[in-house]
Amino acid sequence: MKTLLTLIISWFCAIGVQAIDPVKQYGQLQVKGSQLCDQQGKPVILRGVSLGWHNLWPRFYNKKVVQTLKQDWNCSVVRAAMGILIEDNYLENPTFAMQCMTPVIESAIKNNVYVIIDWHSHRLQTEEAKAFFCQMAKKYGKFPHVIYEIYNEPVEDTWTDLKKYATEVINEIRKYDPDNIVLVGCPHWDQDIHLVAESPLQGFSNIMYTVHFYAATHGDYLRLRTEEAVKKGIPVFISESGATEASGDGKIDPVSEEQWIEMCERLGISWVCWSISDKNESCSMLLPRATATGPWPDDVIKEYGKLVKGLLRKYNK
């Protein structure tokens, strides 16, 4: 009887997991106007979390974390933030970087969630990025699970320079992957989306532009700027966000966070929260004693992590 009961529970769990497989549900993503859509052209909102820098929190870069984020946190997308700066980064140690990135990407593919391959940098490195995304497109371009984020957060770069950079990198990706979504950053920590709206890239399909917010710092002005860009036809993807101050630390503002999420839901904007890490700061979701793989009980999930998990369970049904 106990064995039979176990089999029945497992069967129902399998059905539950099958029913919420995002890639099986949505298939090959595409952009229509300002909206991310599924393979049938119906609007889609992806919701998920970002891992922290691979070179700072490599212990979370494993296949079981992806399973935990899908099955326990209800993520439909996971972002793998490959560090291009700080010590032991991709440019200094590409072998180690790929030892971190590969299991996350391939576990996302196996578990049918979308995965953002994020070039996590704050300055232009065009040739290096082209070579990397060429490699990624060759290896993973056949999978509809993959989204390319070609530049995390530009800081000093002009939109003119970023358009040139994006053109070169996207052209490299499109040699091997004609249709997966490409995310393009905009100036000033991904906040000057109004500059994109004035002069978007031309001649490309299935590209979107990233906006990043930290709710305790970025309020109505950036929400308004983002909404105006969407109304002008700019496809926006929130590839990084937090309920904290822009530093990643300080107070948590759940009211502003909810206002951001409500705007995203109303406008059909996908959103990703930062980050699965165990740093002593407000936007880090886990305590240091959390296991590397999960699932994580509530007593190792910090205040902000509980907020994010609750939002994901609320909206990803």
N, C-alpha and C positions, 0 to 999 in steps of 0.2 A: 504493500500500500504506500509506504513512504517513497519507494522508487517511482511508482506511478505518479504520485503527487509531484515529485521533483520534475518528472518529464513534462507534466502538464504545465507547471509554472514556467519551465524553460521554453516550452512551445509558445505560450502567450508572450513571454519576453521577446522571443525571436520575431513574432508578428509585430510587436510594438516597435522594435528597432527597424524592421523592414519598412514599416509604414512611414517612418520619418527619415528615410535615407534621402538627403537633399538632392544628390546628383541623380539618383533614380527618378526622383519626382520632377526635377526641373530640366535635367539633361544639359545640352549645350547652351550656355548663356549667350545672349546677344543684347545689343543696345538699340533701342528704338526711340528716337528723339532724346528726351532727357531721362528715359526710364530703362533700368535693367530689366530684362525679360527672360523667360524660359524659352525652350526650343520651339514652343508653339506661339511665341509672341505675347504671352500673358505676363503682366508685371510680377516681379519677384523682389523681395527684400531679404538679403542675407544678413544674419545676425551672429556675432561670435566674439572671440577674444584673440588677442595677440600674445604670443610668447614674448618674453623679454629678449634682450640681445643674446644671440647664441654664445658669444664669447664671454658673457658675464654669468649666464645661467644655463650652461650646457646640460645640466642634469635633467632639465625638463624637456629636452629634445629627444624624445623617445616615442615609440609607437603607442604605448599604453596611455600616455597623456592625451593623445588624439582620441582614443577610445573613451576616456573619461570625459573629455570636453563634449563629445558627441552624445554619449549615452546618459551622463549624469547632469551636465549643464545645458543640454539641448542646443549646442552650437551647430549651425549649418555651415559655418566657415571658420577656419583657423588660420592665423597669420604667423608665418615663420620669419622672424626679424633677424636676418643675417647681418651681423655687425660689420661695417666697413671702417669704423673708427675704433678708438680705444685699443688697448693691448690685445694681442693674439687675434686680430681681426682677419677677415677673409683674405685681404691683400697680403698680410704677413704669413698667414697659415691656411691656405685654401683647403688642404687635405682635412684638417680638423673641422673647418667650417662645413664641408660636405659630409663629414661623419655625423654632424649634428643635423643638418638640413635633410639629408636623404631619408632617414627613418620617419621624419614628420611628413614629408611630402608623400612618401609611399604608403604610410599608414592612412593618410587622408584619402588617397586613391582607393585603398582596400576597403575603407569604412564608408566610402561614398559621401564624404563631405568635401566642400570646396576648400582649397588651400591657396593662400596668398604667398607667393615667393617675393619677399621684400628685400630690396637693396637698401639696407638701413644706414643711410649716410646723411650728412649735412653739407656736403660739397660735391661739385661736379668731378666725376672721373669717367669721362666718356668712353675711352677705349677699353678700360677695364670692365665697365658695365656692358658694353657691346659683346665682349668676349664671353662674359658670364651668361647673359641672357641667350646668346646663341647656343651655348651648351645646354641650358635649361629647355629651350624650345626644341632642340634636336631630341632630347631625352624624353620630355614629358608633353610635347605639343599635341600628341595624339589623344591625350586624356582631357575630357571636358571639365575635369576637376580643377584645373590649374588657372590661376590668375596671376599676372605679373605686375608687381609694383616696382617701377623702374627707378624711383628716387623717393626715399622716405620723406624727408623734410628739408627742402631748400631753405637756406637762410639769407645769404647775400646775393644770390643769383637773380638777374632780371628775368622777366617773362620772355623777352626776346632770346636770351641765352638758353632758357629752359625749353623753348620751342625747338630750337636747333638740336639740342641734346635729345629731346624726345623723338624727333624725326629720325635721327640716326639710330637710336636704340630700337624703336618700333620697326623700322625697316629691317633691322637684323633679325628680330623675332619673326617677322612675317615671311622671311625666307623659308622658315620651317614650320611655322604655326600660323595658318591664315585666319583663325577665327577666335581664339581664346581672348578673354578680356585683358586689356592693358590699363593699368592705373597710372596717371600722370600727376606728379606733384606740382604745386604752384608756389609762388614766392612767399617769403616771410612765414616760415613754419607751417605752410599749407593753409594760410588764412586769406591770401589775396585772390580769392576766387573771382572777384569782380574784374580783375585784369584778364582772366581767362575769358570771361563773358564778353569782354570788349574785342578779343582777338583769339578765338579758339583755333586749334590745329585744323588744317584742311586736308582732305584726301585720305582720311583713315576711317575705318569702321571699327566698332566694338572697342572704343576707348572711353575711359571715364576720367574724371579729375577729382583729386582727393582734397578733402577739407579735414583738418584735425582740430578738435576742440578739447579744452579742459574746463569743465562747467563752472568751477568756482572762480575762474578768471574771465572766460569768454561767455558773454551773455547775449542780450538782445541784438547788439550791433552785428555780431557775427552770424547769428541766426538769420537776421534780416538780409544780410549780404548773401548768405547761402540760398535763401529762398528766392531772392531776386535773380540769382544766376540760374536756378532751376527753371524759373518762369521764362527766362530768355532761351531755354532749350539746352542748357549745359547739363550733361549727365554727371551727377556728383556721387561720390562714394566716400563715406566716413571710414577711412581705413585705420584710424587711431583716435581714441577719445578717452576721457576720464572724467570722474566727478570731482576731481581735486583741483588745486591750483595748477597753473601752467608748468610749474617746476616739477610736477609729479608728487609734490608733498603738500603740507599744509592742510587746511580744512577740506572737508568733504561737503559738497553742496547738492544734496539729493533733489532739491526743488528745481534748480537749474538743469540738473541732469535729466529729470523727467520732462522738462520743457524741451530739451534737445531731442529726446527720444520720441516724444509726441510729434514734434515737427518732422522728424525722419519718417515716422509711420504715415503721417498725413501726406507727405510728398513722395513717398516710395523710395526713400534713400536707405541704402544698406549701411550698417554700422558695426564697428569692431571696437572693443574696449581693451585698454592697456592696463596691466599685463600680468601674465602668469610668471611670477618671480617671487623671491622671498627677501627683497631688500627692505631695510628699515625706512620705508616711506609710505605715504598714504595710498598711492596708486598701485602699490605692489599687493597682489591679492592673497598671498599665502604667507604663513609663518615659516621660519627656517626649519622647524621640525616636521613640516609636511613632507610626505614621501615624494620621491621623484616621479612616481607614476600615477598617483591617485588610485581609486577615488579618494577624495579628501573629506573627512568628517567636518562638521561645522566648527569644531573647536580649533582647527588649523586654518580656517578661512577667515581672513581679516574683514573688517567692516565693509570696505569697498567691494571686496570679492563677493560677499553675501548679497550686496546690492546688485551687482552685475549678474550673478547667478539667478537672482529673483527676476530680473528683467528678461533674461533669456528664456526662462521657463514661462514667463507671462506671455511673451510675444511669439516665441517659436513653439507653436502647439501642433 
